[in-house]
Amino acid sequence: MPIVVNLDVMMAKRKMPAGELAERIGITPANLSILKNQKARAVRFSTLEDLCRVLECQPGDLLEYVPEE
């Protein structure tokens, strides 16, 4: 998939454990894991907004387009 989710990178930069992030944005740890592991087929804008607010970043810090070759 050409969209790469760099959520784990931002979490590491902010020293934010997965459980704490999931709690602060109001999703289950299982759903956060789906996002982190590139298994999500869609992300709600409200979830993306919450991630950016808590991690103090921009959407482009979390999502990256990498063309397939």
C-alpha positions in Angstrom: 0.0 0.0 0.0 1.5 3.4 -1.0 0.3 5.1 2.2 2.7 4.5 5.1 1.6 5.3 8.7 4.5 6.6 10.8 2.6 6.5 14.0 5.2 4.5 15.8 7.9 7.0 14.8 5.9 9.9 16.3 5.1 7.9 19.5 8.8 7.2 20.0 9.8 10.8 19.4 7.2 11.9 22.0 8.0 8.9 24.4 4.3 8.1 24.4 3.3 4.5 25.2 0.6 2.9 23.1 -1.8 2.4 26.0 -1.5 6.0 27.1 -2.0 7.3 23.5 -5.1 5.0 23.0 -6.6 6.3 26.2 -5.9 9.9 25.5 -7.5 9.8 22.0 -10.4 7.6 23.1 -9.8 4.4 21.0 -9.0 0.9 22.1 -5.4 -0.4 22.2 -6.4 -2.9 19.6 -7.6 -0.2 17.2 -4.4 1.8 17.8 -2.4 -1.4 17.0 -4.3 -1.7 13.7 -3.3 1.8 12.8 0.3 1.4 13.8 0.7 -1.9 11.9 -0.5 -0.6 8.6 -3.7 -2.8 8.8 -6.3 0.0 8.8 -8.2 0.6 5.5 -9.4 4.0 6.7 -8.8 6.6 9.3 -11.5 9.0 10.6 -10.6 12.7 10.4 -11.6 13.0 14.0 -9.1 10.3 15.0 -6.4 11.9 12.9 -7.1 15.2 14.6 -6.9 13.6 18.0 -3.6 11.9 17.2 -2.2 15.2 15.9 -3.4 17.1 19.0 -2.0 14.6 21.5 1.3 14.0 19.6 1.6 17.7 18.8 2.3 17.0 15.1 0.8 17.5 11.6 -1.1 14.9 9.6 1.9 14.7 7.3 4.1 13.6 10.2 1.9 10.6 10.6 1.0 9.7 7.0 3.4 9.4 4.0 2.8 8.6 0.4 5.4 6.2 -1.0 4.7 5.2 -4.6 4.8 1.5 -5.4 7.4 0.4 -8.0 
